[in-house]
Amino acid sequence: KTLEMYGVSEEELTSKPFTEFIHPDDREIVSDRHERRLRGEDLPSTYTFRIINGQRQFRHVELNVVTSHWGGRPATCCFQTDVTERVEIEQRLIDSEDQYRSLVELSPNAILVQRDGIILFANPAAVSIFGAQSETDLIGTPISNLVLPEFHPQLQDRIRLLQTSTEELPSIEFKMVGFDGQPFDIEAAANNIVFGREPAIQAMFRDISERKRTEEAKGLAEV
């Protein structure tokens, strides 16, 4: 496995200083940790760095180090695992989340992301619609705090449906409440996403208070 990871022969791997196989940008930290560990310092036993294999390709390696003695002198036993695929997946998730943030921050619709009923993300439009000072006023808040109590059962039903349904659900209408304590009518659509590498629910809100008032006024006029 080690020879396959490094893409070289056993002779080549053992005849060269190990640092030659380490990415130039990572050599200093790997050497520093090795020397400090031999001096008896207590350091994390697991960390990752990059190597350069026989095909001049970069690979990400996770190193698990056990301190021991060899020939009466301090030594280390190193177990290495190729984690390139895992690191690349994690980076793609980070990149996609950065792209997500860039897109939704420009959205004219209020967008909240919540997990287990707690708000994790709020875009500028959400800050505005709820009358908050900044997104920090919303993040960490139970989403139920922004919904009128009589609509809590409807909110919980929708969350349960989202957690179990594989189909797109239609938008719903209910009343939310701003930081000024005033309720307003909204139309909400929600879907499941991955946020912070874990499942979450994204909800998009649109204030329809003016439309509802127009509909109510029209209804009264027709009576």
KAZI-V188342 format. One record per pair of residues at least 24 apart in sequence whose C-alpha atoms are under 10 Angstrom apart, sorted by the first residue. I is the first residue (numbers start at 1). J is the second residue. Records with the same first field share a line. If there is no record, write none. Layout:
I->J ; J
This chain:
1->80 ; 81 ; 82
2->79 ; 80 ; 81 ; 82
3->53 ; 54
4->53 ; 54
5->51 ; 52 ; 53 ; 54 ; 59 ; 60 ; 61 ; 80 ; 81 ; 82
6->51 ; 52 ; 53 ; 54 ; 55 ; 56 ; 57 ; 58 ; 59 ; 82
7->52 ; 53 ; 54 ; 55 ; 56 ; 57
8->53 ; 54 ; 55
9->54
12->54
13->54
18->51
19->51
20->51 ; 52 ; 53
21->50 ; 51 ; 52 ; 53 ; 54 ; 56 ; 58
22->49 ; 50 ; 51 ; 52 ; 53 ; 58 ; 59 ; 61
23->49 ; 50 ; 51 ; 52 ; 53 ; 57 ; 58 ; 59 ; 60
24->50 ; 51 ; 52
25->49 ; 50
26->50 ; 51
27->51
30->63
34->65 ; 67 ; 75 ; 76
35->75
37->65 ; 66 ; 67 ; 74 ; 75 ; 76
38->67 ; 68 ; 69 ; 73 ; 74 ; 75 ; 76
39->74 ; 75
40->67 ; 74
45->78
46->78 ; 79 ; 80
47->80
48->80 ; 81 ; 82 ; 83 ; 84 ; 87
49->83
50->82 ; 83 ; 84
51->82
58->84
59->83 ; 84 ; 85 ; 87
60->84 ; 85 ; 86 ; 87 ; 88
61->87
90->197
93->194 ; 195 ; 196 ; 197
94->195 ; 196 ; 197
96->194 ; 195
97->194 ; 195 ; 196 ; 197
100->195
104->204
107->204
108->205 ; 206
109->203 ; 204 ; 205 ; 206 ; 207
110->188 ; 203 ; 204 ; 205 ; 206 ; 207
111->188 ; 189 ; 190 ; 202 ; 203 ; 204 ; 205 ; 206
112->138 ; 139 ; 143 ; 190 ; 201 ; 202 ; 203 ; 204 ; 205
113->139 ; 143 ; 190 ; 191 ; 192 ; 193 ; 194 ; 195 ; 200 ; 201 ; 202 ; 203 ; 204
114->139 ; 140 ; 141 ; 142 ; 143 ; 192 ; 193 ; 195 ; 199 ; 200 ; 201 ; 202 ; 203
115->142 ; 143 ; 159 ; 195 ; 198 ; 199 ; 200 ; 201 ; 202
116->142 ; 143 ; 159 ; 199 ; 200 ; 201
117->141 ; 142 ; 143 ; 144 ; 145 ; 155 ; 156 ; 159 ; 200 ; 201
118->142 ; 143 ; 144 ; 145 ; 200
119->143 ; 144 ; 200 ; 201 ; 202
120->195 ; 196 ; 200 ; 201 ; 202
121->195 ; 202
122->202 ; 203
125->205 ; 206
126->204 ; 205 ; 206
127->178 ; 179
128->178
129->177 ; 178 ; 179 ; 184 ; 205 ; 206 ; 207
130->176 ; 177 ; 178 ; 179 ; 180 ; 181 ; 182 ; 183 ; 184
131->177 ; 178 ; 179 ; 180 ; 181 ; 182
132->178 ; 179 ; 180
133->179
137->179
138->179
143->176
144->176 ; 177
145->176 ; 177 ; 178 ; 179
146->175 ; 176 ; 177 ; 178 ; 179 ; 181 ; 183
147->174 ; 175 ; 176 ; 177 ; 178 ; 183 ; 184
148->174 ; 175 ; 176 ; 177 ; 178 ; 181 ; 182 ; 183 ; 184
149->175 ; 176 ; 177
150->174 ; 175
151->175 ; 176
158->189 ; 190
159->190 ; 191 ; 192 ; 201
162->190 ; 191 ; 192 ; 200 ; 201
163->191 ; 192 ; 199 ; 200 ; 201
165->191 ; 192
166->191 ; 192
167->191
168->192
171->203 ; 204 ; 205
172->205
173->205 ; 206 ; 207 ; 208
174->208
175->207 ; 208 ; 209
176->205 ; 207
183->209
184->208 ; 209 ; 210 ; 212
185->209 ; 210 ; 211 ; 212 ; 213
186->211 ; 212
